[in-house]
Amino acid sequence: MNSSLGRRAAWFAAASVIIVVCSGCDFGHATPTAPDQNNVQFSTTDLTVGTGAVAANGNSVGTSYAIWLYSDKATDHKGTSLQGGTPPNFVVGAGTLIKGYEMAVVGMAVGGTRRAIVPPSLAFGASGDSTGAIPPNAALVFEIQLNSVQ
């Protein structure tokens, strides 16, 4: 009888651990961007106002950027940092890059830096990016520097 009670206590302890460990699990529904970020609004904030030529649709521009996954709990909404870079020059409004990035560049002057919050609908949407670094339905935060306008 005593060993039966011991086995029950051990089983109960193990089950309790499993319940506690899995209480944060959402099997089959977990996403790194939960809760849904589709309600995040596109916005821009100039961090440094440039003094050079101003970018407009149809201009070829050179930029560099830093990028983060959006977080409603982090300072400036900057969640996980992703690898930034310097994309090749692109024509603003031509659809070469994600729409939110191109929208954020419009109106910037060379030498300026702008923070852009980009909702999933203007980024990679329900599919995420092809590398898996940006999950489905992720809003993004960019800090974009405008280097040239032609």
Secondary structure as GFF3:
##gff-version 3
##sequence-region A 1 150
A	DSSP	alpha_helix	2	22	.	.	.	ID=ss1
A	DSSP	beta_strand	43	48	.	.	.	ID=ss2
A	DSSP	beta_strand	60	70	.	.	.	ID=ss3
A	DSSP	three_ten_helix	75	77	.	.	.	ID=ss4
A	DSSP	beta_strand	78	85	.	.	.	ID=ss5
A	DSSP	beta_strand	90	91	.	.	.	ID=ss6
A	DSSP	alpha_helix	99	105	.	.	.	ID=ss7
A	DSSP	beta_strand	113	118	.	.	.	ID=ss8
A	DSSP	three_ten_helix	120	122	.	.	.	ID=ss9
A	DSSP	three_ten_helix	125	127	.	.	.	ID=ss10
A	DSSP	beta_strand	140	149	.	.	.	ID=ss11
###
